[in-house]
Amino acid sequence: MYLFDTDILSNLVKKKPSPYLVERLRGIPQDKQYISSITIGEIVYGAFKSDQKEKYLIQLKDKVAVHGFW
């Protein structure tokens, strides 16, 4: 089981995410990837503080919806 924190998710939405991180995540089956409600709350909070709120909320919805949480 892999529980992602806010830093991991934030890195993935950067223009240039860490190549090491992206490669590592490719090796983790989706059914073993988890996001806590606290992390989702932190990402939503950060999105609302950003001047690109809609962009980040859409990215979150698209990524989390894949896992069935949204």
PDB file of N, CA, C and O in Angstrom:
ATOM      1  N   MET A   1       0.846  -1.179   0.000  1.00  0.00           N
ATOM      2  CA  MET A   1       0.000   0.000   0.000  1.00  0.00           C
ATOM      3  C   MET A   1       0.889   1.239   0.000  1.00  0.00           C
ATOM      4  O   MET A   1       1.891   1.295   0.713  1.00  0.00           O
ATOM      5  N   TYR A   2       0.513   2.232  -0.806  1.00  0.00           N
ATOM      6  CA  TYR A   2       1.222   3.502  -0.878  1.00  0.00           C
ATOM      7  C   TYR A   2       0.226   4.619  -0.619  1.00  0.00           C
ATOM      8  O   TYR A   2      -0.729   4.807  -1.373  1.00  0.00           O
ATOM      9  N   LEU A   3       0.463   5.355   0.457  1.00  0.00           N
ATOM     10  CA  LEU A   3      -0.386   6.483   0.812  1.00  0.00           C
ATOM     11  C   LEU A   3       0.346   7.755   0.419  1.00  0.00           C
ATOM     12  O   LEU A   3       1.368   8.101   1.013  1.00  0.00           O
ATOM     13  N   PHE A   4      -0.180   8.452  -0.585  1.00  0.00           N
ATOM     14  CA  PHE A   4       0.490   9.644  -1.101  1.00  0.00           C
ATOM     15  C   PHE A   4       0.210  10.852  -0.227  1.00  0.00           C
ATOM     16  O   PHE A   4      -0.909  11.050   0.247  1.00  0.00           O
ATOM     17  N   ASP A   5       1.238  11.649  -0.023  1.00  0.00           N
ATOM     18  CA  ASP A   5       1.064  12.886   0.733  1.00  0.00           C
ATOM     19  C   ASP A   5       0.959  14.070  -0.228  1.00  0.00           C
ATOM     20  O   ASP A   5       1.061  13.915  -1.445  1.00  0.00           O
ATOM     21  N   THR A   6       0.756  15.234   0.337  1.00  0.00           N
ATOM     22  CA  THR A   6       0.550  16.441  -0.454  1.00  0.00           C
ATOM     23  C   THR A   6       1.763  16.760  -1.325  1.00  0.00           C
ATOM     24  O   THR A   6       1.607  17.184  -2.470  1.00  0.00           O
ATOM     25  N   ASP A   7       2.958  16.562  -0.799  1.00  0.00           N
ATOM     26  CA  ASP A   7       4.169  16.871  -1.567  1.00  0.00           C
ATOM     27  C   ASP A   7       4.269  16.024  -2.836  1.00  0.00           C
ATOM     28  O   ASP A   7       4.677  16.518  -3.888  1.00  0.00           O
ATOM     29  N   ILE A   8       3.903  14.769  -2.733  1.00  0.00           N
ATOM     30  CA  ILE A   8       3.963  13.884  -3.905  1.00  0.00           C
ATOM     31  C   ILE A   8       2.978  14.364  -4.970  1.00  0.00           C
ATOM     32  O   ILE A   8       3.329  14.481  -6.144  1.00  0.00           O
ATOM     33  N   LEU A   9       1.758  14.637  -4.554  1.00  0.00           N
ATOM     34  CA  LEU A   9       0.745  15.077  -5.523  1.00  0.00           C
ATOM     35  C   LEU A   9       1.099  16.430  -6.120  1.00  0.00           C
ATOM     36  O   LEU A   9       0.882  16.662  -7.310  1.00  0.00           O
ATOM     37  N   SER A  10       1.637  17.316  -5.309  1.00  0.00           N
ATOM     38  CA  SER A  10       2.030  18.637  -5.805  1.00  0.00           C
ATOM     39  C   SER A  10       3.141  18.512  -6.839  1.00  0.00           C
ATOM     40  O   SER A  10       3.157  19.236  -7.834  1.00  0.00           O
ATOM     41  N   ASN A  11       4.055  17.603  -6.601  1.00  0.00           N
ATOM     42  CA  ASN A  11       5.144  17.404  -7.543  1.00  0.00           C
ATOM     43  C   ASN A  11       4.625  16.920  -8.892  1.00  0.00           C
ATOM     44  O   ASN A  11       5.144  17.314  -9.937  1.00  0.00           O
ATOM     45  N   LEU A  12       3.617  16.080  -8.873  1.00  0.00           N
ATOM     46  CA  LEU A  12       3.102  15.494 -10.111  1.00  0.00           C
ATOM     47  C   LEU A  12       2.404  16.507 -11.019  1.00  0.00           C
ATOM     48  O   LEU A  12       2.312  16.284 -12.226  1.00  0.00           O
ATOM     49  N   VAL A  13       1.914  17.611 -10.465  1.00  0.00           N
ATOM     50  CA  VAL A  13       1.228  18.596 -11.300  1.00  0.00           C
ATOM     51  C   VAL A  13       2.152  19.724 -11.755  1.00  0.00           C
ATOM     52  O   VAL A  13       1.710  20.651 -12.434  1.00  0.00           O
ATOM     53  N   LYS A  14       3.419  19.652 -11.387  1.00  0.00           N
ATOM     54  CA  LYS A  14       4.387  20.646 -11.849  1.00  0.00           C
ATOM     55  C   LYS A  14       4.611  20.490 -13.352  1.00  0.00           C
ATOM     56  O   LYS A  14       4.337  19.441 -13.935  1.00  0.00           O
ATOM     57  N   LYS A  15       5.116  21.561 -13.960  1.00  0.00           N
ATOM     58  CA  LYS A  15       5.442  21.472 -15.392  1.00  0.00           C
ATOM     59  C   LYS A  15       6.486  20.395 -15.649  1.00  0.00           C
ATOM     60  O   LYS A  15       6.440  19.715 -16.674  1.00  0.00           O
ATOM     61  N   LYS A  16       7.416  20.239 -14.731  1.00  0.00           N
ATOM     62  CA  LYS A  16       8.447  19.209 -14.852  1.00  0.00           C
ATOM     63  C   LYS A  16       8.482  18.387 -13.568  1.00  0.00           C
ATOM     64  O   LYS A  16       9.312  18.638 -12.693  1.00  0.00           O
ATOM     65  N   PRO A  17       7.584  17.402 -13.449  1.00  0.00           N
ATOM     66  CA  PRO A  17       7.616  16.556 -12.249  1.00  0.00           C
ATOM     67  C   PRO A  17       8.912  15.751 -12.204  1.00  0.00           C
ATOM     68  O   PRO A  17       9.576  15.560 -13.223  1.00  0.00           O
ATOM     69  N   SER A  18       9.250  15.296 -11.039  1.00  0.00           N
ATOM     70  CA  SER A  18      10.455  14.500 -10.858  1.00  0.00           C
ATOM     71  C   SER A  18      10.387  13.243 -11.724  1.00  0.00           C
ATOM     72  O   SER A  18       9.463  12.443 -11.575  1.00  0.00           O
ATOM     73  N   PRO A  19      11.351  13.059 -12.626  1.00  0.00           N
ATOM     74  CA  PRO A  19      11.335  11.847 -13.464  1.00  0.00           C
ATOM     75  C   PRO A  19      11.455  10.576 -12.615  1.00  0.00           C
ATOM     76  O   PRO A  19      10.867   9.547 -12.947  1.00  0.00           O
ATOM     77  N   TYR A  20      12.211  10.654 -11.533  1.00  0.00           N
ATOM     78  CA  TYR A  20      12.350   9.498 -10.647  1.00  0.00           C
ATOM     79  C   TYR A  20      11.000   9.144 -10.030  1.00  0.00           C
ATOM     80  O   TYR A  20      10.624   7.973  -9.972  1.00  0.00           O
ATOM     81  N   LEU A  21      10.274  10.164  -9.571  1.00  0.00           N
ATOM     82  CA  LEU A  21       8.963   9.941  -8.960  1.00  0.00           C
ATOM     83  C   LEU A  21       7.982   9.341  -9.965  1.00  0.00           C
ATOM     84  O   LEU A  21       7.292   8.368  -9.661  1.00  0.00           O
ATOM     85  N   VAL A  22       7.922   9.916 -11.148  1.00  0.00           N
ATOM     86  CA  VAL A  22       6.999   9.425 -12.178  1.00  0.00           C
ATOM     87  C   VAL A  22       7.299   7.963 -12.506  1.00  0.00           C
ATOM     88  O   VAL A  22       6.384   7.148 -12.620  1.00  0.00           O
ATOM     89  N   GLU A  23       8.569   7.637 -12.655  1.00  0.00           N
ATOM     90  CA  GLU A  23       8.951   6.257 -12.973  1.00  0.00           C
ATOM     91  C   GLU A  23       8.597   5.317 -11.823  1.00  0.00           C
ATOM     92  O   GLU A  23       8.108   4.210 -12.046  1.00  0.00           O
ATOM     93  N   ARG A  24       8.840   5.752 -10.627  1.00  0.00           N
ATOM     94  CA  ARG A  24       8.517   4.914  -9.458  1.00  0.00           C
ATOM     95  C   ARG A  24       7.012   4.648  -9.363  1.00  0.00           C
ATOM     96  O   ARG A  24       6.594   3.526  -9.077  1.00  0.00           O
ATOM     97  N   LEU A  25       6.206   5.678  -9.601  1.00  0.00           N
ATOM     98  CA  LEU A  25       4.753   5.516  -9.513  1.00  0.00           C
ATOM     99  C   LEU A  25       4.211   4.596 -10.600  1.00  0.00           C
ATOM    100  O   LEU A  25       3.204   3.918 -10.397  1.00  0.00           O
ATOM    101  N   ARG A  26       4.866   4.572 -11.739  1.00  0.00           N
ATOM    102  CA  ARG A  26       4.431   3.667 -12.812  1.00  0.00           C
ATOM    103  C   ARG A  26       4.518   2.200 -12.384  1.00  0.00           C
ATOM    104  O   ARG A  26       3.798   1.344 -12.897  1.00  0.00           O
ATOM    105  N   GLY A  27       5.410   1.932 -11.437  1.00  0.00           N
ATOM    106  CA  GLY A  27       5.591   0.557 -10.982  1.00  0.00           C
ATOM    107  C   GLY A  27       4.658   0.141  -9.853  1.00  0.00           C
ATOM    108  O   GLY A  27       4.699  -1.003  -9.400  1.00  0.00           O
ATOM    109  N   ILE A  28       3.819   1.065  -9.397  1.00  0.00           N
ATOM    110  CA  ILE A  28       2.899   0.763  -8.295  1.00  0.00           C
ATOM    111  C   ILE A  28       1.509   0.528  -8.872  1.00  0.00           C
ATOM    112  O   ILE A  28       0.950   1.425  -9.503  1.00  0.00           O
ATOM    113  N   PRO A  29       0.944  -0.651  -8.671  1.00  0.00           N
ATOM    114  CA  PRO A  29      -0.398  -0.911  -9.203  1.00  0.00           C
ATOM    115  C   PRO A  29      -1.417   0.081  -8.636  1.00  0.00           C
ATOM    116  O   PRO A  29      -1.332   0.464  -7.470  1.00  0.00           O
ATOM    117  N   GLN A  30      -2.372   0.490  -9.458  1.00  0.00           N
ATOM    118  CA  GLN A  30      -3.374   1.469  -9.023  1.00  0.00           C
ATOM    119  C   GLN A  30      -4.145   1.007  -7.798  1.00  0.00           C
ATOM    120  O   GLN A  30      -4.518   1.823  -6.955  1.00  0.00           O
ATOM    121  N   ASP A  31      -4.383  -0.273  -7.693  1.00  0.00           N
ATOM    122  CA  ASP A  31      -5.151  -0.749  -6.540  1.00  0.00           C
ATOM    123  C   ASP A  31      -4.348  -0.719  -5.238  1.00  0.00           C
ATOM    124  O   ASP A  31      -4.871  -1.060  -4.177  1.00  0.00           O
ATOM    125  N   LYS A  32      -3.102  -0.320  -5.320  1.00  0.00           N
ATOM    126  CA  LYS A  32      -2.251  -0.166  -4.136  1.00  0.00           C
ATOM    127  C   LYS A  32      -1.975   1.306  -3.819  1.00  0.00           C
ATOM    128  O   LYS A  32      -1.249   1.600  -2.869  1.00  0.00           O
ATOM    129  N   GLN A  33      -2.544   2.238  -4.600  1.00  0.00           N
ATOM    130  CA  GLN A  33      -2.323   3.674  -4.415  1.00  0.00           C
ATOM    131  C   GLN A  33      -3.498   4.292  -3.673  1.00  0.00           C
ATOM    132  O   GLN A  33      -4.659   4.081  -4.024  1.00  0.00           O
ATOM    133  N   TYR A  34      -3.169   5.066  -2.631  1.00  0.00           N
ATOM    134  CA  TYR A  34      -4.206   5.682  -1.804  1.00  0.00           C
ATOM    135  C   TYR A  34      -3.889   7.146  -1.535  1.00  0.00           C
ATOM    136  O   TYR A  34      -2.728   7.555  -1.524  1.00  0.00           O
ATOM    137  N   ILE A  35      -4.944   7.927  -1.317  1.00  0.00           N
ATOM    138  CA  ILE A  35      -4.832   9.343  -0.959  1.00  0.00           C
ATOM    139  C   ILE A  35      -5.750   9.558   0.241  1.00  0.00           C
ATOM    140  O   ILE A  35      -6.918   9.170   0.208  1.00  0.00           O
ATOM    141  N   SER A  36      -5.232  10.171   1.291  1.00  0.00           N
ATOM    142  CA  SER A  36      -6.064  10.405   2.470  1.00  0.00           C
ATOM    143  C   SER A  36      -6.974  11.613   2.259  1.00  0.00           C
ATOM    144  O   SER A  36      -6.707  12.470   1.416  1.00  0.00           O
ATOM    145  N   SER A  37      -8.041  11.663   3.033  1.00  0.00           N
ATOM    146  CA  SER A  37      -8.943  12.811   2.958  1.00  0.00           C
ATOM    147  C   SER A  37      -8.238  14.083   3.411  1.00  0.00           C
ATOM    148  O   SER A  37      -8.568  15.170   2.937  1.00  0.00           O
ATOM    149  N   ILE A  38      -7.284  13.969   4.310  1.00  0.00           N
ATOM    150  CA  ILE A  38      -6.514  15.136   4.740  1.00  0.00           C
ATOM    151  C   ILE A  38      -5.696  15.683   3.579  1.00  0.00           C
ATOM    152  O   ILE A  38      -5.646  16.896   3.373  1.00  0.00           O
ATOM    153  N   THR A  39      -5.058  14.806   2.824  1.00  0.00           N
ATOM    154  CA  THR A  39      -4.276  15.245   1.667  1.00  0.00           C
ATOM    155  C   THR A  39      -5.175  15.897   0.626  1.00  0.00           C
ATOM    156  O   THR A  39      -4.809  16.924   0.055  1.00  0.00           O
ATOM    157  N   ILE A  40      -6.333  15.325   0.370  1.00  0.00           N
ATOM    158  CA  ILE A  40      -7.269  15.938  -0.574  1.00  0.00           C
ATOM    159  C   ILE A  40      -7.665  17.323  -0.084  1.00  0.00           C
ATOM    160  O   ILE A  40      -7.717  18.269  -0.870  1.00  0.00           O
ATOM    161  N   GLY A  41      -7.943  17.447   1.207  1.00  0.00           N
ATOM    162  CA  GLY A  41      -8.277  18.746   1.776  1.00  0.00           C
ATOM    163  C   GLY A  41      -7.157  19.762   1.614  1.00  0.00           C
ATOM    164  O   GLY A  41      -7.413  20.926   1.306  1.00  0.00           O
ATOM    165  N   GLU A  42      -5.919  19.332   1.819  1.00  0.00           N
ATOM    166  CA  GLU A  42      -4.779  20.235   1.651  1.00  0.00           C
ATOM    167  C   GLU A  42      -4.635  20.685   0.205  1.00  0.00           C
ATOM    168  O   GLU A  42      -4.331  21.848  -0.058  1.00  0.00           O
ATOM    169  N   ILE A  43      -4.851  19.775  -0.725  1.00  0.00           N
ATOM    170  CA  ILE A  43      -4.752  20.122  -2.148  1.00  0.00           C
ATOM    171  C   ILE A  43      -5.875  21.087  -2.532  1.00  0.00           C
ATOM    172  O   ILE A  43      -5.628  22.058  -3.247  1.00  0.00           O
ATOM    173  N   VAL A  44      -7.087  20.839  -2.076  1.00  0.00           N
ATOM    174  CA  VAL A  44      -8.212  21.741  -2.364  1.00  0.00           C
ATOM    175  C   VAL A  44      -7.945  23.118  -1.757  1.00  0.00           C
ATOM    176  O   VAL A  44      -8.171  24.139  -2.406  1.00  0.00           O
ATOM    177  N   TYR A  45      -7.473  23.145  -0.528  1.00  0.00           N
ATOM    178  CA  TYR A  45      -7.149  24.416   0.127  1.00  0.00           C
ATOM    179  C   TYR A  45      -6.101  25.186  -0.687  1.00  0.00           C
ATOM    180  O   TYR A  45      -6.254  26.381  -0.938  1.00  0.00           O
ATOM    181  N   GLY A  46      -5.041  24.487  -1.094  1.00  0.00           N
ATOM    182  CA  GLY A  46      -3.999  25.115  -1.907  1.00  0.00           C
ATOM    183  C   GLY A  46      -4.536  25.615  -3.235  1.00  0.00           C
ATOM    184  O   GLY A  46      -4.140  26.683  -3.700  1.00  0.00           O
ATOM    185  N   ALA A  47      -5.431  24.859  -3.848  1.00  0.00           N
ATOM    186  CA  ALA A  47      -6.020  25.272  -5.127  1.00  0.00           C
ATOM    187  C   ALA A  47      -6.811  26.559  -4.961  1.00  0.00           C
ATOM    188  O   ALA A  47      -6.723  27.453  -5.803  1.00  0.00           O
ATOM    189  N   PHE A  48      -7.577  26.662  -3.892  1.00  0.00           N
ATOM    190  CA  PHE A  48      -8.381  27.866  -3.674  1.00  0.00           C
ATOM    191  C   PHE A  48      -7.525  29.088  -3.381  1.00  0.00           C
ATOM    192  O   PHE A  48      -7.946  30.216  -3.638  1.00  0.00           O
ATOM    193  N   LYS A  49      -6.334  28.876  -2.849  1.00  0.00           N
ATOM    194  CA  LYS A  49      -5.415  29.995  -2.600  1.00  0.00           C
ATOM    195  C   LYS A  49      -4.682  30.413  -3.876  1.00  0.00           C
ATOM    196  O   LYS A  49      -4.138  31.516  -3.944  1.00  0.00           O
ATOM    197  N   SER A  50      -4.667  29.551  -4.871  1.00  0.00           N
ATOM    198  CA  SER A  50      -3.922  29.789  -6.103  1.00  0.00           C
ATOM    199  C   SER A  50      -4.701  30.681  -7.058  1.00  0.00           C
ATOM    200  O   SER A  50      -5.930  30.738  -7.017  1.00  0.00           O
ATOM    201  N   ASP A  51      -3.966  31.374  -7.913  1.00  0.00           N
ATOM    202  CA  ASP A  51      -4.625  32.150  -8.964  1.00  0.00           C
ATOM    203  C   ASP A  51      -5.023  31.255 -10.142  1.00  0.00           C
ATOM    204  O   ASP A  51      -5.597  31.735 -11.119  1.00  0.00           O
ATOM    205  N   GLN A  52      -4.720  29.963 -10.051  1.00  0.00           N
ATOM    206  CA  GLN A  52      -5.108  28.986 -11.079  1.00  0.00           C
ATOM    207  C   GLN A  52      -6.022  27.927 -10.459  1.00  0.00           C
ATOM    208  O   GLN A  52      -5.872  26.732 -10.713  1.00  0.00           O
ATOM    209  N   LYS A  53      -6.959  28.383  -9.651  1.00  0.00           N
ATOM    210  CA  LYS A  53      -7.832  27.499  -8.880  1.00  0.00           C
ATOM    211  C   LYS A  53      -8.508  26.440  -9.752  1.00  0.00           C
ATOM    212  O   LYS A  53      -8.452  25.250  -9.441  1.00  0.00           O
ATOM    213  N   GLU A  54      -9.142  26.867 -10.836  1.00  0.00           N
ATOM    214  CA  GLU A  54      -9.889  25.920 -11.680  1.00  0.00           C
ATOM    215  C   GLU A  54      -8.987  24.840 -12.248  1.00  0.00           C
ATOM    216  O   GLU A  54      -9.363  23.668 -12.285  1.00  0.00           O
ATOM    217  N   LYS A  55      -7.802  25.226 -12.688  1.00  0.00           N
ATOM    218  CA  LYS A  55      -6.852  24.272 -13.260  1.00  0.00           C
ATOM    219  C   LYS A  55      -6.527  23.178 -12.245  1.00  0.00           C
ATOM    220  O   LYS A  55      -6.568  21.992 -12.573  1.00  0.00           O
ATOM    221  N   TYR A  56      -6.207  23.574 -11.022  1.00  0.00           N
ATOM    222  CA  TYR A  56      -5.814  22.602 -10.009  1.00  0.00           C
ATOM    223  C   TYR A  56      -6.988  21.749  -9.529  1.00  0.00           C
ATOM    224  O   TYR A  56      -6.818  20.564  -9.242  1.00  0.00           O
ATOM    225  N   LEU A  57      -8.151  22.333  -9.442  1.00  0.00           N
ATOM    226  CA  LEU A  57      -9.321  21.555  -9.034  1.00  0.00           C
ATOM    227  C   LEU A  57      -9.690  20.522 -10.097  1.00  0.00           C
ATOM    228  O   LEU A  57     -10.079  19.401  -9.767  1.00  0.00           O
ATOM    229  N   ILE A  58      -9.570  20.892 -11.355  1.00  0.00           N
ATOM    230  CA  ILE A  58      -9.839  19.945 -12.443  1.00  0.00           C
ATOM    231  C   ILE A  58      -8.822  18.813 -12.420  1.00  0.00           C
ATOM    232  O   ILE A  58      -9.183  17.647 -12.578  1.00  0.00           O
ATOM    233  N   GLN A  59      -7.543  19.156 -12.223  1.00  0.00           N
ATOM    234  CA  GLN A  59      -6.516  18.116 -12.147  1.00  0.00           C
ATOM    235  C   GLN A  59      -6.797  17.162 -10.990  1.00  0.00           C
ATOM    236  O   GLN A  59      -6.679  15.945 -11.138  1.00  0.00           O
ATOM    237  N   LEU A  60      -7.163  17.710  -9.859  1.00  0.00           N
ATOM    238  CA  LEU A  60      -7.470  16.863  -8.709  1.00  0.00           C
ATOM    239  C   LEU A  60      -8.656  15.958  -9.008  1.00  0.00           C
ATOM    240  O   LEU A  60      -8.614  14.757  -8.742  1.00  0.00           O
ATOM    241  N   LYS A  61      -9.704  16.535  -9.558  1.00  0.00           N
ATOM    242  CA  LYS A  61     -10.897  15.743  -9.875  1.00  0.00           C
ATOM    243  C   LYS A  61     -10.558  14.633 -10.869  1.00  0.00           C
ATOM    244  O   LYS A  61     -10.981  13.490 -10.693  1.00  0.00           O
ATOM    245  N   ASP A  62      -9.802  14.965 -11.902  1.00  0.00           N
ATOM    246  CA  ASP A  62      -9.444  13.968 -12.914  1.00  0.00           C
ATOM    247  C   ASP A  62      -8.605  12.839 -12.327  1.00  0.00           C
ATOM    248  O   ASP A  62      -8.812  11.673 -12.660  1.00  0.00           O
ATOM    249  N   LYS A  63      -7.671  13.178 -11.466  1.00  0.00           N
ATOM    250  CA  LYS A  63      -6.796  12.156 -10.890  1.00  0.00           C
ATOM    251  C   LYS A  63      -7.508  11.322  -9.829  1.00  0.00           C
ATOM    252  O   LYS A  63      -7.357  10.101  -9.788  1.00  0.00           O
ATOM    253  N   VAL A  64      -8.270  11.972  -8.986  1.00  0.00           N
ATOM    254  CA  VAL A  64      -8.935  11.249  -7.909  1.00  0.00           C
ATOM    255  C   VAL A  64     -10.120  10.460  -8.440  1.00  0.00           C
ATOM    256  O   VAL A  64     -10.419   9.381  -7.929  1.00  0.00           O
ATOM    257  N   ALA A  65     -10.796  10.975  -9.449  1.00  0.00           N
ATOM    258  CA  ALA A  65     -11.952  10.273 -10.026  1.00  0.00           C
ATOM    259  C   ALA A  65     -11.543   8.914 -10.589  1.00  0.00           C
ATOM    260  O   ALA A  65     -12.338   7.975 -10.589  1.00  0.00           O
ATOM    261  N   VAL A  66     -10.321   8.811 -11.062  1.00  0.00           N
ATOM    262  CA  VAL A  66      -9.814   7.534 -11.578  1.00  0.00           C
ATOM    263  C   VAL A  66      -9.863   6.474 -10.484  1.00  0.00           C
ATOM    264  O   VAL A  66     -10.083   5.295 -10.764  1.00  0.00           O
ATOM    265  N   HIS A  67      -9.660   6.889  -9.252  1.00  0.00           N
ATOM    266  CA  HIS A  67      -9.652   5.971  -8.134  1.00  0.00           C
ATOM    267  C   HIS A  67     -11.012   5.836  -7.473  1.00  0.00           C
ATOM    268  O   HIS A  67     -11.159   5.088  -6.507  1.00  0.00           O
ATOM    269  N   GLY A  68     -11.994   6.541  -7.974  1.00  0.00           N
ATOM    270  CA  GLY A  68     -13.329   6.392  -7.464  1.00  0.00           C
ATOM    271  C   GLY A  68     -13.678   7.183  -6.213  1.00  0.00           C
ATOM    272  O   GLY A  68     -14.691   6.909  -5.569  1.00  0.00           O
ATOM    273  N   PHE A  69     -12.856   8.155  -5.865  1.00  0.00           N
ATOM    274  CA  PHE A  69     -13.119   8.921  -4.670  1.00  0.00           C
ATOM    275  C   PHE A  69     -13.967  10.154  -4.924  1.00  0.00           C
ATOM    276  O   PHE A  69     -14.498  10.720  -3.969  1.00  0.00           O
ATOM    277  N   TRP A  70     -14.116  10.586  -6.128  1.00  0.00           N
ATOM    278  CA  TRP A  70     -14.783  11.864  -6.438  1.00  0.00           C
ATOM    279  C   TRP A  70     -16.100  11.606  -7.115  1.00  0.00           C
ATOM    280  O   TRP A  70     -16.814  12.549  -7.456  1.00  0.00           O
TER     281      TRP A  70
END
